[in-house]
Structure formats: C-alpha cells, structure tokens
Amino acid sequence: MPTFSLAPAVADAFPDTLIALVTATGLRGHEPWPRSTAALEDLERRLADGTWHPADETDPRIDAWHTAYRSFGTNPRRIRPSVDALGRRLAKRGALPRINPAVDSYNVVSVHHGLPAGAFDLDNVTGDVVIRHADGTETFTPLGEPDTVEHPKPGEIVYADGAHVLTRHWNHRDAHHTRVTEDSTRVAFILETLHASRDGGLLQAAADELRALLAPHAGRTAVQYLGAARPQVSV
C-alpha cells in the first residue's frame, strides 16, 4: 500500500495544513448509491430555496486557498481551487455534475463543507505519494484530456507519485490516469484545510460524512490525517 507524505518545505510554508485521507477498498461503483443521490438532491434543494449557498472567495476557507495559490505563482481567479470552481458551478447552474457515485459523493461533501476534495484510484498510483513543490521536469495529463501532457511550473505545489504528477496547483485538477471510475475498487479520497486550528473540526465532520456515504458500498473504509504533526501515513 502506498505511503502519503507532506514534504517538509510544504509543511514549513503551510504549518496549519491538515489533510484527511479517507480510503475505501472493495468499492462497488456499479450499484445504486441512494444516500449519495439524496445528499446531492438535498443540497441542490437547499440552494434553490435559499437556505444554503456554497462558500465563495469572500469566505475565509476559500480565501486561504487563493492566498496559497498566489504564494506559489498561480492566479486563483484564472486557475481556481477545486472547491471554489465547483461551488461557482453549483451556484450558476443550480446542480452539481453527476459523474459516478464515488466522485459525486466527494463532490457533495466538498461543496457542503467548503473544503477541497479529490481522489486517486490506488491501483493506478506508482509507488508513494508526496505533496511537494514541483521542480519543472514532471509530467501531468489532465483529467479528461488523455492526449495532453503538461509540465507544472517550478515551485507549484503538487501531489506526485513515483512516475507522474497526480494534481496540479495543489488541488485545482486531478490527473487522468488516476481518475476514479465505476470500476475503481481501491480509492484514496482527499479532503484538505490550510487552517486546522480553525477548521479541524469541520474537516473531521466532512471526512466522517464522506466515510458514511462510502461505507455501504465498500468492503472496508478508514480515515487518517496527514499534517505537520504526522507528515507520513500509509493507506
């Protein structure tokens, strides 16, 4: 099983970072997931009747990611953190995209709690995963663009395994080859905050909510936390 680690330079630059790793094995993506469907519909209904709205860039949870993006040279108004982009899409269209049950589950948890989320099919991860600064030599193939090859800029924060970059701009976009599909059976789901001292409880609630959506459709689920105090975990 791979190890996930937070590089010392990233931990030093963002010392209050906390990442929840929600792992699921024996995932069954082809069966109906009624609780996830209900969660999506409930959030969209609350948006429509005005009792809830997604966090935007005026919210401190989103603003913190904008500040982080600027620190490593990314314009967050042009290349947005995933939760910001997803919330804007929801606010504009009134609905979240339906991709597949596992992806839909982390998307609804992400926008509900205002925290970035992503996922990797562990069967397509090569070696261990490190959250680190790019050196500019790495390759990245964006989700949905299997014939495209990009090179992250030096200093950009990425998730990277032994062969490829798995995300660009920390959490802007995931890679195509580790995308989660209905056939994925071993998946690591990621939820993140830059301010654990303020939002650690929110992160735990989000991780618990995601685990509850996954558990009826998995052989096993687990939650672990990665941060400055525990910079390495095996999943």
C-alpha positions in Angstrom: 0.0 0.0 0.0 1.3 3.5 -0.8 2.5 6.0 1.7 1.3 9.6 1.6 3.6 12.3 2.9 3.8 16.0 3.3 7.2 17.4 2.2 9.0 19.4 4.9 9.1 22.5 2.7 5.3 22.4 2.2 4.7 21.8 5.9 7.0 24.7 6.7 5.2 27.0 4.3 1.7 26.0 5.4 2.2 24.8 9.0 -1.5 24.6 9.9 -2.3 22.3 6.9 -4.4 19.2 7.7 -5.4 16.5 5.2 -7.9 13.8 5.7 -7.3 10.6 3.8 -10.5 8.6 3.5 -9.6 5.2 2.0 -12.1 2.6 0.6 -11.3 -0.9 -0.5 -13.7 -3.3 -2.2 -15.6 -0.3 -3.6 -18.7 -1.2 -5.7 -19.2 1.6 -8.1 -21.8 0.0 -10.3 -24.6 -0.4 -7.8 -27.0 2.4 -6.8 -25.8 4.8 -4.0 -29.1 6.1 -2.7 -27.6 8.1 0.2 -25.2 9.9 -2.1 -28.1 10.7 -4.5 -30.2 12.0 -1.6 -27.3 14.2 -0.4 -26.9 15.8 -3.8 -30.6 16.4 -4.2 -30.9 17.9 -0.7 -28.0 20.3 -1.2 -29.5 21.4 -4.6 -32.9 21.9 -3.0 -31.5 24.0 -0.1 -29.6 26.1 -2.7 -32.9 26.6 -4.7 -34.9 27.7 -1.6 -32.2 30.0 -0.4 -31.4 28.2 2.9 -27.8 27.4 1.9 -25.2 28.7 -0.5 -21.7 27.5 -1.4 -18.7 29.2 0.0 -17.2 31.8 -2.4 -13.9 33.7 -2.4 -15.1 36.0 0.3 -15.3 33.1 2.7 -12.1 32.6 4.8 -12.0 28.9 3.8 -11.7 29.8 0.1 -9.7 33.0 0.6 -7.0 30.9 2.3 -6.6 28.8 -0.8 -6.5 31.9 -3.0 -3.6 33.2 -0.8 -1.8 29.9 -1.0 -2.1 29.7 -4.8 -0.7 33.2 -5.2 2.3 32.2 -3.0 3.4 29.6 -5.5 2.7 31.7 -8.5 -0.8 30.6 -9.6 -3.6 33.2 -10.2 -6.6 31.8 -8.3 -9.1 33.9 -10.3 -7.9 32.1 -13.5 -7.0 28.7 -12.1 -9.3 28.2 -9.2 -9.1 25.8 -6.3 -11.4 22.8 -6.9 -13.9 23.7 -4.2 -14.1 27.3 -5.5 -14.7 26.2 -9.1 -17.2 23.5 -8.0 -19.2 25.9 -5.8 -19.3 28.6 -8.5 -20.6 26.0 -11.0 -23.3 24.9 -8.5 -24.3 28.5 -7.8 -24.6 29.2 -11.5 -26.4 26.1 -12.7 -28.2 25.0 -9.6 -26.9 21.5 -9.8 -23.8 19.5 -9.4 -22.5 17.3 -12.2 -23.2 13.6 -12.0 -20.0 11.7 -12.8 -20.2 8.4 -10.9 -21.3 7.5 -7.3 -17.9 7.8 -5.7 -17.0 11.1 -7.4 -20.5 12.5 -6.8 -20.0 11.6 -3.1 -16.8 13.6 -2.6 -18.1 16.5 -4.7 -21.2 16.9 -2.5 -19.1 16.7 0.7 -16.6 19.2 -0.7 -19.1 21.9 -1.5 -21.2 21.2 1.6 -18.2 21.9 3.9 -16.3 24.4 1.7 -13.2 22.2 1.6 -11.2 21.0 -1.5 -11.6 17.3 -2.2 -10.2 14.8 -4.7 -9.5 11.1 -5.2 -7.0 8.7 -6.6 -7.5 5.2 -7.9 -4.8 3.4 -5.9 -4.4 0.7 -8.5 -3.0 3.3 -10.9 -0.7 5.0 -8.4 3.0 4.2 -8.8 4.9 4.0 -5.5 4.4 6.5 -2.8 2.6 9.9 -3.0 4.3 13.1 -1.8 2.7 16.6 -1.6 5.7 18.8 -2.6 6.9 21.6 -4.8 7.3 20.8 -8.4 10.8 21.1 -10.0 9.5 21.7 -13.5 10.6 18.4 -15.0 7.4 16.4 -14.1 4.7 15.5 -16.5 0.9 15.8 -15.9 -2.0 14.6 -18.0 -5.2 16.5 -17.0 -8.4 14.7 -16.2 -10.5 14.2 -19.4 -7.5 15.0 -21.7 -5.6 11.7 -22.1 -3.6 13.0 -25.0 -2.4 16.2 -23.3 0.9 16.4 -21.4 1.7 19.4 -19.2 4.7 20.4 -17.1 3.9 22.0 -13.7 5.9 25.2 -13.1 8.8 25.0 -10.6 7.6 25.8 -7.2 4.0 24.9 -7.9 2.6 22.5 -5.2 1.6 19.1 -6.5 0.7 15.6 -5.4 3.1 13.3 -7.2 3.8 9.6 -7.1 7.0 7.9 -8.4 6.1 8.4 -12.0 3.7 11.3 -12.5 2.1 14.4 -11.1 -1.4 13.5 -9.7 -2.7 17.0 -9.2 -1.7 20.5 -10.4 -1.8 23.7 -8.4 -2.2 21.6 -5.2 -5.9 20.8 -5.8 -7.0 22.6 -9.0 -7.2 19.5 -11.1 -6.6 15.7 -10.9 -4.7 13.6 -13.4 -6.5 11.4 -15.9 -4.7 8.1 -15.2 -5.6 8.0 -11.5 -9.2 9.2 -12.0 -11.9 7.3 -10.2 -14.4 5.4 -12.3 -17.2 2.9 -11.6 -14.6 0.2 -11.9 -12.3 1.6 -9.2 -12.1 -0.7 -6.2 -9.2 0.8 -4.1 -9.5 4.6 -3.7 -7.9 7.3 -1.6 -10.2 10.3 -1.1 -8.6 13.6 0.0 -10.1 16.5 2.0 -8.0 19.5 2.9 -7.8 22.6 5.0 -4.9 25.1 5.4 -6.2 26.2 8.9 -6.6 23.1 11.1 -6.6 25.3 14.2 -9.8 26.9 12.9 -11.4 24.3 10.7 -10.1 21.0 12.0 -13.5 20.1 13.4 -15.1 20.9 10.0 -12.6 18.7 8.3 -13.3 15.8 10.6 -17.1 16.2 10.1 -16.5 16.2 6.3 -14.4 13.1 6.5 -17.0 11.3 8.6 -19.7 12.4 6.2 -17.8 11.0 3.2 -16.9 7.8 5.0 -20.6 7.3 5.8 -21.5 7.7 2.1 -18.8 5.2 1.1 -19.2 2.6 3.7 -22.4 0.9 2.4 -20.6 0.3 -0.9 -17.2 -0.8 0.3 -15.6 -3.8 2.0 -13.6 -1.5 4.2 -13.2 2.2 4.9 -10.7 4.1 7.1 -9.8 7.8 7.9 -6.3 9.0 8.6 -4.9 12.5 9.0 -1.8 14.0 7.5 -0.2 17.2 8.7 2.9 18.8 10.3 2.5 16.6 13.4 2.1 13.5 11.4 3.7 14.1 8.0 3.5 10.5 6.7 0.8 7.8 6.7 0.3 4.5 4.9 -3.1 3.8 3.4 
